[in-house]
Amino acid sequence: MSLSASDVEKVSLLARLLLTPQEIEALTSQLGQIVEYVDQLGEIDTEQVEPLAHAVELVNVWADDEVRPSLPRDEVLSGAPHRDEDSYLVPAVLGD
């Protein structure tokens, strides 16, 4: 599949990019090379390759939950621009 200048121009309009004719010409060439490379990858036999979510196996490292004392409420609320006795006050988002 090859890209034409009109393809690049259409995509640039969808992306709301205002490109000069020189930029469209350059991008047509560059994106065309990318599409050709992707086409080459499509020719590789991947029938026996198991699908992966990541190229390397990922392992989450979780710390054990430990109960620890928290900061005093007055100290936490001291930097709040608007507060009451117990909590931050914020404007209503969903209405009254």
DSSP file (Angstrom, degrees, kcal/mol; ACC not computed):
  #  RESIDUE AA STRUCTURE BP1 BP2  ACC     N-H-->O    O-->H-N    N-H-->O    O-->H-N    TCO  KAPPA ALPHA  PHI   PSI    X-CA   Y-CA   Z-CA
    1    1 A M              0   0    0      0, 0.0     2,-0.3     0, 0.0    38,-0.1   0.000 360.0 360.0 360.0 130.1    0.0    0.0    0.0
    2    2 A S        -     0   0    0     33,-0.1     2,-0.4    34,-0.0    30,-0.1  -0.844 360.0-127.9-113.4 153.5    1.4    3.4   -0.9
    3    3 A L        -     0   0    0     -2,-0.3     2,-0.2    25,-0.2    29,-0.1  -0.778  17.1-153.0-100.1 142.9    0.3    6.8    0.4
    4    4 A S     >  -     0   0    0     -2,-0.4     4,-1.9     1,-0.1     3,-0.3  -0.683  31.4-109.2-105.8 166.7   -0.6    9.7   -1.8
    5    5 A A  H  > S+     0   0    0     -2,-0.2     4,-2.5     1,-0.2     5,-0.2   0.850 121.0  56.9 -62.2 -33.5   -0.3   13.3   -1.0
    6    6 A S  H  > S+     0   0    0      2,-0.2     4,-2.3     1,-0.2    -1,-0.2   0.856 104.0  53.1 -68.2 -33.0   -4.1   13.5   -0.9
    7    7 A D  H  > S+     0   0    0     -3,-0.3     4,-2.3     2,-0.2    -2,-0.2   0.940 111.8  44.7 -62.8 -46.8   -4.1   10.7    1.8
    8    8 A V  H  X S+     0   0    0     -4,-1.9     4,-2.5     1,-0.2    -2,-0.2   0.893 112.8  51.5 -65.3 -39.8   -1.7   12.7    3.9
    9    9 A E  H  X S+     0   0    0     -4,-2.5     4,-1.9     2,-0.2    -1,-0.2   0.903 109.8  49.9 -63.9 -41.0   -3.7   15.9    3.4
   10   10 A K  H  X S+     0   0    0     -4,-2.3     4,-2.2     2,-0.2    -2,-0.2   0.927 112.2  46.8 -63.7 -44.8   -6.9   14.2    4.4
   11   11 A V  H  X S+     0   0    0     -4,-2.3     4,-2.1     1,-0.2    -2,-0.2   0.893 109.8  54.1 -64.5 -39.1   -5.3   12.8    7.6
   12   12 A S  H  <>S+     0   0    0     -4,-2.5     5,-3.5     1,-0.2    -1,-0.2   0.875 108.5  49.3 -64.6 -35.5   -3.8   16.2    8.4
   13   13 A L  H ><5S+     0   0    0     -4,-1.9     3,-1.1     3,-0.2    -1,-0.2   0.908 110.0  50.6 -67.9 -41.5   -7.3   17.8    8.1
   14   14 A L  H 3<5S+     0   0    0     -4,-2.2    -2,-0.2     1,-0.3    -1,-0.2   0.860 113.3  46.0 -62.8 -34.6   -8.7   15.1   10.4
   15   15 A A  T 3<5S-     0   0    0     -4,-2.1    -1,-0.3    -5,-0.2    -2,-0.2   0.422 114.6-120.8 -86.2   0.8   -5.9   15.9   12.9
   16   16 A R  T < 5 +     0   0    0     -3,-1.1     2,-0.5     1,-0.2    -3,-0.2   0.902  60.8 150.3  57.9  44.7   -6.5   19.6   12.5
   17   17 A L      < -     0   0    0     -5,-3.5     2,-0.9    -6,-0.1    -1,-0.2  -0.912  41.4-146.9-106.5 132.3   -3.0   20.2   11.2
   18   18 A L        -     0   0    0     -2,-0.5     2,-0.4    -3,-0.1    -5,-0.0  -0.863  27.6-177.4 -99.4 104.9   -2.3   23.0    8.8
   19   19 A L        -     0   0    0     -2,-0.9    -2,-0.0   -10,-0.1    -7,-0.0  -0.805  23.0-128.5-108.3 143.7    0.5   21.7    6.6
   20   20 A T     >  -     0   0    0     -2,-0.4     4,-2.5     1,-0.1     5,-0.2  -0.414  34.4-105.3 -77.4 162.4    2.4   23.5    3.9
   21   21 A P  H  > S+     0   0    0      0, 0.0     4,-2.1     0, 0.0     5,-0.1   0.856 123.8  53.5 -57.4 -33.9    2.7   21.8    0.5
   22   22 A Q  H  > S+     0   0    0      2,-0.2     4,-2.4     1,-0.2     5,-0.2   0.900 109.0  48.1 -67.9 -40.2    6.4   21.1    1.3
   23   23 A E  H  > S+     0   0    0      2,-0.2     4,-2.9     1,-0.2     5,-0.2   0.892 110.6  51.3 -66.7 -39.3    5.4   19.5    4.7
   24   24 A I  H  X S+     0   0    0     -4,-2.5     4,-2.3     2,-0.2    -2,-0.2   0.913 111.0  48.5 -63.1 -42.0    2.8   17.4    2.9
   25   25 A E  H  X S+     0   0    0     -4,-2.1     4,-1.7    -5,-0.2    -2,-0.2   0.928 114.0  45.6 -63.8 -45.0    5.4   16.2    0.4
   26   26 A A  H  X S+     0   0    0     -4,-2.4     4,-2.5     1,-0.2    -2,-0.2   0.922 114.7  47.4 -65.2 -43.9    7.9   15.4    3.1
   27   27 A L  H  X S+     0   0    0     -4,-2.9     4,-3.2     1,-0.2     5,-0.4   0.850 106.4  58.4 -67.9 -33.3    5.3   13.5    5.2
   28   28 A T  H  X S+     0   0    0     -4,-2.3     4,-1.6    -5,-0.2   -25,-0.2   0.928 111.3  42.4 -60.0 -43.9    4.0   11.6    2.2
   29   29 A S  H  X S+     0   0    0     -4,-1.7     4,-1.8     2,-0.2    -2,-0.2   0.943 118.0  44.7 -67.0 -48.1    7.5   10.2    1.7
   30   30 A Q  H  X S+     0   0    0     -4,-2.5     4,-1.7     1,-0.2    -2,-0.2   0.927 116.4  44.3 -65.8 -46.4    8.2    9.5    5.4
   31   31 A L  H  X S+     0   0    0     -4,-3.2     4,-2.5     1,-0.2    -1,-0.2   0.844 109.5  58.2 -68.5 -31.6    4.8    8.0    6.1
   32   32 A G  H  X S+     0   0    0     -4,-1.6     4,-2.2    -5,-0.4    -1,-0.2   0.891 104.9  50.6 -62.2 -39.5    5.1    6.0    2.9
   33   33 A Q  H  X S+     0   0    0     -4,-1.8     4,-2.0     2,-0.2    -1,-0.2   0.886 110.0  50.2 -65.1 -38.7    8.3    4.4    4.2
   34   34 A I  H  X S+     0   0    0     -4,-1.7     4,-2.4     2,-0.2    -2,-0.2   0.925 110.4  48.9 -65.0 -44.0    6.6    3.5    7.5
   35   35 A V  H  X S+     0   0    0     -4,-2.5     4,-2.3     1,-0.2    -2,-0.2   0.893 110.0  52.1 -63.8 -39.7    3.7    1.9    5.7
   36   36 A E  H  X S+     0   0    0     -4,-2.2     4,-1.9     2,-0.2    -1,-0.2   0.901 109.5  49.7 -62.4 -40.3    6.1   -0.1    3.5
   37   37 A Y  H  X S+     0   0    0     -4,-2.0     4,-2.0     2,-0.2    -2,-0.2   0.914 110.1  49.8 -65.0 -42.6    7.9   -1.3    6.6
   38   38 A V  H  X S+     0   0    0     -4,-2.4     4,-1.6     1,-0.2    -1,-0.2   0.886 108.4  54.1 -63.4 -38.2    4.7   -2.4    8.3
   39   39 A D  H  X S+     0   0    0     -4,-2.3     4,-0.6     1,-0.2    -1,-0.2   0.891 106.2  52.6 -61.6 -38.7    3.8   -4.2    5.0
   40   40 A Q  H >< S+     0   0    0     -4,-1.9     3,-1.2     1,-0.2     4,-0.4   0.906 106.1  53.1 -62.9 -41.0    7.1   -6.1    5.3
   41   41 A L  H >< S+     0   0    0     -4,-2.0     3,-1.2     1,-0.3    -1,-0.2   0.843 101.4  61.1 -62.8 -32.4    6.3   -7.1    8.8
   42   42 A G  H 3< S+     0   0    0     -4,-1.6    -1,-0.3     1,-0.2    -2,-0.2   0.694  95.5  62.3 -67.7 -17.9    3.0   -8.5    7.6
   43   43 A E  T << S+     0   0    0     -3,-1.2    -1,-0.2    -4,-0.6     2,-0.2   0.616  80.5 103.0 -81.9 -13.2    4.9  -10.9    5.3
   44   44 A I  S <  S-     0   0    0     -3,-1.2     2,-0.8    -4,-0.4    -3,-0.0  -0.504  80.1-118.7 -74.9 136.7    6.5  -12.7    8.3
   45   45 A D        +     0   0    0     -2,-0.2     3,-0.2     1,-0.1    -1,-0.1  -0.661  42.5 163.3 -77.3 110.5    5.0  -16.0    9.3
   46   46 A T    >   +     0   0    0     -2,-0.8     3,-1.4    -4,-0.1    -1,-0.1   0.073  35.1 117.2-113.7  21.2    3.7  -15.6   12.8
   47   47 A E  T 3  S+     0   0    0      1,-0.3    -1,-0.1     3,-0.0    -2,-0.0   0.858  82.0  39.8 -59.1 -37.8    1.5  -18.6   12.9
   48   48 A Q  T 3  S+     0   0    0     -3,-0.2     2,-0.5     2,-0.1    -1,-0.3   0.316  93.6 103.9 -96.5   8.6    3.5  -20.3   15.7
   49   49 A V    <   -     0   0    0     -3,-1.4    -3,-0.1     3,-0.0     3,-0.0  -0.802  68.9-133.0 -96.9 126.5    4.1  -17.1   17.7
   50   50 A E        -     0   0    0     -2,-0.5    -2,-0.1     1,-0.1    -3,-0.0  -0.574  30.3-106.7 -76.1 135.7    1.9  -16.7   20.8
   51   51 A P        -     0   0    0      0, 0.0     2,-0.3     0, 0.0    -1,-0.1  -0.320  38.2-158.9 -62.7 144.2    0.4  -13.2   21.1
   52   52 A L        -     0   0    0      1,-0.1     3,-0.1    -3,-0.0    -3,-0.0  -0.924  26.9-157.2-124.7 148.9    2.0  -11.0   23.8
   53   53 A A  S    S+     0   0    0     -2,-0.3     2,-0.3     1,-0.3    -1,-0.1   0.737  90.7  18.1 -87.9 -28.6    0.8   -8.0   25.6
   54   54 A H  S    S-     0   0    0      1,-0.1    -1,-0.3     4,-0.0     4,-0.0  -0.967  72.9-125.7-140.2 153.9    4.4   -6.9   26.3
   55   55 A A  S    S+     0   0    0     -2,-0.3     2,-0.3    -3,-0.1    -1,-0.1   0.805 100.4  34.2 -70.9 -28.6    7.7   -7.8   24.8
   56   56 A V  S    S-     0   0    0     -3,-0.0     2,-0.3    -4,-0.0    -1,-0.1  -0.923  98.6 -97.5-124.4 152.6    9.1   -8.8   28.2
   57   57 A E        -     0   0    0     -2,-0.3     2,-0.4     1,-0.0    -2,-0.1  -0.497  39.1-149.8 -71.0 131.3    7.3  -10.4   31.1
   58   58 A L        -     0   0    0     -2,-0.3     2,-0.4    -4,-0.0    -1,-0.0  -0.827  11.4-169.1-104.9 141.5    6.2   -7.8   33.7
   59   59 A V        -     0   0    0     -2,-0.4     2,-0.3     2,-0.0    -2,-0.0  -0.994  17.1-136.0-130.2 126.8    6.0   -8.5   37.4
   60   60 A N        -     0   0    0     -2,-0.4     2,-0.6     1,-0.0    -2,-0.0  -0.629  12.6-149.8 -80.0 138.1    4.3   -6.2   39.8
   61   61 A V        -     0   0    0     -2,-0.3     2,-0.4     2,-0.0    -2,-0.0  -0.940  17.2-170.7-109.9 114.8    6.2   -5.7   43.1
   62   62 A W        -     0   0    0     -2,-0.6     2,-0.3     3,-0.0     3,-0.0  -0.869  15.7-137.4-109.8 137.3    3.8   -4.9   45.9
   63   63 A A        -     0   0    0     -2,-0.4     2,-0.1     1,-0.1     3,-0.0  -0.637  34.2-100.5 -85.4 149.5    4.8   -3.8   49.4
   64   64 A D        -     0   0    0     -2,-0.3     2,-0.3     1,-0.1    -1,-0.1  -0.444  39.9-108.4 -67.2 141.9    3.1   -5.4   52.3
   65   65 A D        -     0   0    0     -2,-0.1     2,-0.4    -3,-0.0    -1,-0.1  -0.573  40.6-173.3 -71.4 129.4    0.3   -3.3   53.8
   66   66 A E        -     0   0    0     -2,-0.3     2,-0.5    -3,-0.0    -3,-0.0  -0.990  25.0-126.1-127.4 133.6    1.4   -1.9   57.2
   67   67 A V        +     0   0    0     -2,-0.4    -2,-0.0     0, 0.0     0, 0.0  -0.669  41.2 167.7 -77.0 124.0   -0.7    0.0   59.6
   68   68 A R        -     0   0    0     -2,-0.5     2,-0.1     0, 0.0    -2,-0.0  -0.941  41.5 -92.0-134.0 156.2    1.0    3.2   60.4
   69   69 A P        -     0   0    0      0, 0.0     2,-0.2     0, 0.0     0, 0.0  -0.421  43.2-140.1 -66.9 142.7    0.0    6.4   62.2
   70   70 A S        -     0   0    0      1,-0.1     3,-0.1    -2,-0.1     0, 0.0  -0.466  28.3 -81.5 -97.2 173.6   -1.4    9.0   59.8
   71   71 A L        -     0   0    0     -2,-0.2    -1,-0.1     1,-0.1     2,-0.1  -0.375  56.3 -91.5 -70.0 152.2   -0.8   12.8   59.9
   72   72 A P     >  -     0   0    0      0, 0.0     4,-2.1     0, 0.0     3,-0.4  -0.416  33.5-123.8 -63.8 141.1   -3.0   14.8   62.3
   73   73 A R  H  > S+     0   0    0      1,-0.2     4,-2.6     2,-0.2     5,-0.2   0.885 109.8  53.7 -56.1 -43.8   -6.1   16.1   60.5
   74   74 A D  H  > S+     0   0    0      1,-0.2     4,-0.7     2,-0.2    -1,-0.2   0.876 108.9  49.6 -61.3 -36.9   -5.4   19.7   61.3
   75   75 A E  H >4 S+     0   0    0     -3,-0.4     3,-0.5     2,-0.2     4,-0.4   0.911 111.9  47.6 -67.9 -41.9   -2.0   19.4   59.8
   76   76 A V  H >< S+     0   0    0     -4,-2.1     3,-0.7     1,-0.2    -2,-0.2   0.912 115.9  44.0 -64.9 -43.1   -3.3   17.8   56.6
   77   77 A L  H >< S+     0   0    0     -4,-2.6     3,-1.6     1,-0.2    -1,-0.2   0.529  88.5  91.5 -81.2  -5.5   -6.1   20.4   56.2
   78   78 A S  T << S+     0   0    0     -4,-0.7    -1,-0.2    -3,-0.5    -2,-0.1   0.796  88.4  46.5 -63.3 -27.9   -3.8   23.4   57.0
   79   79 A G  T <  S+     0   0    0     -3,-0.7    -1,-0.3    -4,-0.4    -2,-0.1   0.425  85.4 114.5 -93.4   2.1   -3.0   23.9   53.3
   80   80 A A    <   -     0   0    0     -3,-1.6     3,-0.1     1,-0.1    -3,-0.0  -0.545  59.2-148.8 -76.4 133.5   -6.6   23.7   52.1
   81   81 A P  S    S+     0   0    0      0, 0.0     2,-0.4     0, 0.0    -1,-0.1   0.853  89.0  21.7 -68.5 -32.1   -7.9   26.9   50.6
   82   82 A H  S    S+     0   0    0      7,-0.2     7,-2.5    -3,-0.0     2,-0.3  -0.996  80.4 144.0-137.5 129.9  -11.5   26.0   51.8
   83   83 A R  B     -A   88   0A   0     -2,-0.4     5,-0.2     5,-0.3     2,-0.2  -0.971  30.1-150.4-154.7 165.2  -12.3   23.6   54.6
   84   84 A D        -     0   0    0      3,-2.1     5,-0.1    -2,-0.3    -7,-0.0  -0.406  58.3 -66.2-119.2-155.2  -14.6   22.9   57.5
   85   85 A E  S    S+     0   0    0     -2,-0.2    -8,-0.1     1,-0.2     3,-0.1   0.848 128.4  17.9 -65.5 -33.6  -13.9   21.1   60.7
   86   86 A D  S    S+     0   0    0      1,-0.1     2,-0.3     2,-0.0    -1,-0.2   0.619 120.0  15.4-117.3 -16.0  -13.3   17.7   59.1
   87   87 A S  S    S-     0   0    0    -10,-0.0    -3,-2.1    -7,-0.0     2,-0.1  -0.928  75.5 -79.2-155.2 171.0  -12.6   17.9   55.4
   88   88 A Y  B     -A   83   0A   0     -2,-0.3     2,-0.5    -5,-0.2    -5,-0.3  -0.480  40.2-138.6 -70.9 148.5  -11.7   19.9   52.3
   89   89 A L        +     0   0    0     -7,-2.5    -7,-0.2    -2,-0.1    -1,-0.0  -0.965  27.8 173.0-111.6 128.1  -14.5   21.9   50.7
   90   90 A V        -     0   0    0     -2,-0.5     3,-0.1     1,-0.0    -7,-0.0  -0.916  38.0 -90.7-130.1 156.9  -14.7   21.9   46.9
   91   91 A P        -     0   0    0      0, 0.0     2,-0.1     0, 0.0    -1,-0.0  -0.333  51.3 -96.9 -65.4 149.2  -17.3   23.2   44.4
   92   92 A A        -     0   0    0      1,-0.2     4,-0.1     2,-0.1     0, 0.0  -0.452  34.9-171.2 -65.4 136.3  -20.1   20.9   43.4
   93   93 A V  S    S+     0   0    0      2,-0.2    -1,-0.2    -2,-0.1     3,-0.1   0.814  82.6  37.9 -97.4 -39.9  -19.3   19.1   40.2
   94   94 A L  S    S-     0   0    0      1,-0.4     2,-0.2     2,-0.0    -1,-0.1   0.336 118.0 -98.1 -97.4   6.7  -22.7   17.5   39.5
   95   95 A G              0   0    0      1,-0.2    -1,-0.4     0, 0.0    -2,-0.2  -0.455 360.0 360.0 104.4-179.6  -24.9   20.3   40.7
   96   96 A D              0   0    0     -2,-0.2    -1,-0.2    -4,-0.1    -3,-0.0   0.455 360.0 360.0 -81.6 360.0  -26.7   20.9   43.9
